[in-house]
Amino acid sequence: MRSKKIFGLSISLVLINLASILERADENLLPAVYKEVSAAFDAGPTDLGLHLVSNGILPPHSIWKDSWIAARSVMKVRTFQIIVLQGIVGSLPWAAVVFFTMWFRQQQLSGAE
């Protein structure tokens, strides 16, 4: 089965890169938004959370249930499973590198040859 392409790029590649860009934007914008909201309401994180709960702004229980059902259906998608597996397997060598550097430092400091 051939994958669909947009401007010569596969849709999967475009979506993954778009998600990465949006995540980076979220990391950069969230502190600024928090600062503006805190300044506007003259409140800290606890006060803002209490305000959300007391005014009923949090979504009802059915939304959490619907989200759980949607997440379970996404986890059944084969390509999603492969991407998650690649992330897990790809992170293992990097974790091993950390232990190798600690082992090499320990060997160097102990004077072992």
N, C-alpha and C positions, 0 to 999 in steps of 0.2 A: 504494500500500500504506500503510495507516494504522499508525502506531506504537502499541504498547501503552502504557497509562497506569496509573500508580499514584497514587491520590488526586489525579487531574487533572494529574499531571506525567508527562512521557514517561520511560520507563525509561532512555533514554540520558542524559537530564539528571540523573537520580538517581544513576546509576553514575558519571558524570564528577565530580559534586560529592562523592560518597562517596570516590572515589579521591583527590581533592584534600584532603579532610579527613584521610584516613589518611596521606597523604604529610606533611602538616603535623604530625600527631601523631608520626610517625616521626622527623622532624627535631628535635622537642622532647624525645622520650624517649630517643633513642639516646645522647646524651652522659651522661645520668644512669645508664643501664644500663652503659655502658662504665666509668664511675667506680666503680659498685658492684662489678662483676666484677673490675676492677683492684685494688680494695681487698681483696676477698675472697681473691684468689689472690696478692696482693702482687707483681704482675707488670705489665710494660708491654706495649705492642702486639706487640713482637717475640716476647716470651716466650709470650704467648697464642697467636699464630700458630704458633709452633713446637710448642706443646702440641697444637694441633688436628691438625697434620700427623703428629706422632709417634704419636698414639693412634688414627689412622685414622678420625677423626670426619668428615673431608671425604668427600663423596659419591663413589661409584665413577664410573668413566669413562662407564658406560652412562647415568647420569643426565644428564651433560652432553650426550651425543648425543641423548637424548630431548628435552631442553630446546631444543636447536638445531632439531630437527624441529618441535616445537610452535611455536617462534618463527617459523619459515618459513611454517607454515600460517596463523598470525595475520596475517602480512604480506600474505597473499593476500586477506584480507577487505577488501572495498571501503570500508566505513565507516572502518576503521582507516587506510587509505591517505588518505582525505579528511581525517581529523583531523590526521594528520601533515603533510599538505600545507598545511592551514590554519595550523598552528604555524610552518611554515617561511615561508610568505608573510606571515603576521602579524608575524614578527620582523624582516623586512627594513626596513620603515619606521622602526622604532626604532633600528636600526643606522645608518640614514641620518641620523637626528636627531643622533646623536653627532658625526658628521662635520660637519654643518651648524653645530653650536655651536662646534666647533674652528675652522671656517673664519671664522665671525663674530668670534670672539675674535682671530684672526690679523689680520683686516681692521681691527679696532678698534685693536689695538696697533701696527700698521704705519702708521696714520694715513691709510689709503686712503679715498678718498671715492667 
